[in-house]
Amino acid sequence: MIMAPSLAYPSIGLEALRRAPSEDQFGSVQVRPVQSLDDLQRVFAIRAAVFMAEQSCPYDEEYDGNDLAAMHLIATIGKEPLGTLRLRWFASFGKIERVCILPSMRGRHIERILLAHAIEIAARKGYTLMIGQIQARLWPLWSRVLHCTLQEGRTRFSFSDYDYLEIDIPVPTHPDALSPQSDPFILIRPEGDWDREGILEKSAERSTVEERDEAA
């Protein structure tokens, strides 16, 4: 989970929200990058419940070939999964996709918590712009949640039986954005988990092959 210094939630990501969730709301909800097949199955289960069951999206349209080329975030309370979103990365912008919350958990601002984490990650990666393709009927909700604008000169389009609009989401500059000059071990930590020591750092405690050859 992304943790900002001395805060229980991401500080940069919250700047992109029009109204942040309360600390009480945030404290009960945990958000983490998906790093296991078990978590990916949880993500797919949430999306099946929302997009396939509620919105009658065909399987092949929901699981569109991009899931293994993307980063996923999952929101949980305890061990129970309740929301997810998908992030994909392009040269000069990122894209927020597949934002969904289980019906029983709506109204608790979980979408704000997920989006704050997503924008925090984008800022940490050095992005200044995220975009979204949102169902047109949900523009009032998105405009209340995020500091975002409709893309100029773009008309609505449709797929999977819904009309869509495109939005721009400015990303605040992160004071600790990753760069080619970042600590090499930070750059090889799992995506979205850059502030916690990774397994490869522990492996550095072992002697190297060259050192073992010299000792032989």
N, C-alpha and C positions, 0 to 999 in steps of 0.2 A: 504494500500500500504506500502511496506517495505521502510523505509527511513533511510539512513545512516546519522550519525551526520554531520551537516553542508554541506550536499550534496543533490542534487536533484535526486540522483539515488543511487542504491546499490553499495557500494565500493567493498565488497568482491566478489560479483558476477561478477563485471567488470574485476577482475583479471583473471577470467577463459576465457575471450574473447580475441581473437587475435586482434580485433580492436573494441573499444567501440563506440557506437553511440555518436554523438555530443549532447551537452546540449540542443541545439535548437530542434533537433529531439526528444530527450527524453522529453523535456518540454511539447510538444503537446500531447504526448501519456501517458495515465495513465494505470497502471497495478495494479490489486487488486486480492486477493483471492476470490473465489466464496463463498458467504455466504447466498445466497437466491435462491429460486426456479426460480425466474425471471432470475438471472444471469446464472443459470444452463441451462435454456432454450436458452439463448443467446449462450452459449457454444455449445450446440447441434445444433443450427442453423448454426453456423460457420462451424462446422465439417460436417454437411450434405452438405453444399455448396461446400466444398473442397473435402472431401473423397468420398461422395456418388455421387455428381453431376459431379465433374471433373474426379475422378478416378474410378467411377463405382463400388465402394465397396458396397457389399450387407449390408442391414440394420443390420442384426443380427451379422455380422462380425465387423461392425463399433462400435455398442453398445454392447460390448462383455461381459457384466456382471461385469466389474470392475469399472464402473463410480461412484457407490455409496460407493466404498471402496477406493476412491482416493481423492486427493486434486486437484482442478482446478484453473488455473490462467486465467484471461481474460484481454485483452488489449482493450482500448477504446480511441476514440478521442471525447471529449464531452460525449454524451450519446450513441454514435454509436459504437457497438462492431465490432472489426476488426481482432482479433487474439486470440488464446488460446493455452494452453498446459495442460497436465495432469501429476501429480506426484504421484508415488506410493512408499511406504516405506517398506524396508525389514530390517533384523537385522543389517547388516553391510554395506548396500548400499541403495541408492535410484535409481529410474528409471524415466527418462523423456520420456513422451509418447505424441502422438497425437498433435505434434506441427504443427500448421497450421495458415496461414494468408489468408484473403480474397483476391482473384485475383486482385481486384482494388487497394489494399493497398500494394502490393509487391514492392520491390525496395526501401523501406524507412527504412530498417534495424529494422523493428519491431520485427523480430525474435531474434535479438540481445538483445533488451530491455526485451522481455519475458524471454529469457534464463538467463540474468543477475539477474532478480528477482528470478527465480527458483533456481539458484545456491546460491544466498544470503539466501534463506529460508533453503536450505539443510545445508549450513554452520551453520546457527543459530541453527538448530536442532542437530548439532554435527556430521554430516556426513562428511566424507573425500573423498567419491567416489560416483559418479553418473554414471549410465550406460544408453545407448540408443540402441535401435534397429532401424536402419535407412534404408530407401530404398537405395540400393546399388548405384543407379544412382545419389543420392544426396550426396555421400561421398565428392566430391570436395567442395560442398557448406559448409558442416559441418566442414570440415578440415580448411576452411578459416575463419569460424565464431568462433570456439572454440579451445582452447588448449585441444585436445582430440587425442586418439590413437585407432587404430583398436585392438580389443582383440586378443591376440596371441593364435594360435592353434585352432581358431574357423573358421569354414567355413560358407559361406553364406547359408541362408535358405530362404524359400519362404512361403508367405501366402497372401491371398487376391490378387493374380495375380502379385505380385511384389517380386523381390529378396531383401533380407535384409542382412545387416552387423551389427555386434555388436561393440560398441565403449565404451571406458572408458573415463570418464571426471573427472580429479582430482578436488577436492574442497578445496580451501584454508581454513586454520583454522580461525574461527571467534573469535575475542577477547571477544565477549559477547555471546558465545554459551550457550544454555539452558542446565541445569543439574538438578539432584534431589535437589540441594541446591539453585536453583533459587527461587526468591520470589514466594510464592504460588499463588498470584493473577496473576502473569505473566503466570504461567503454566495453568491457567484456562481461559485465554483470547482466543478469536477465533484463529484458526490456521493461521499462517502467519501474524497476526495482533498484535504482542506481545508488540509493543511500544505505544499502545494507551489504555487508561483506558477502562476496560470492564464493562458490565452491572452488573456483580456479585460484582465488587468493590463498585458500587453505592448501592447495596443491603446491604452492610456491615454497612451502615450508620443507618439502622434500628436496633432496639433492637432485641436481640435474643429471641427465645422461652423461654430459661431458665430465662433470665432477666424478661420477662413478667410474667412468673409463680411466680417468687420470689416477684414481685411487687403486685401480685393479693391477 
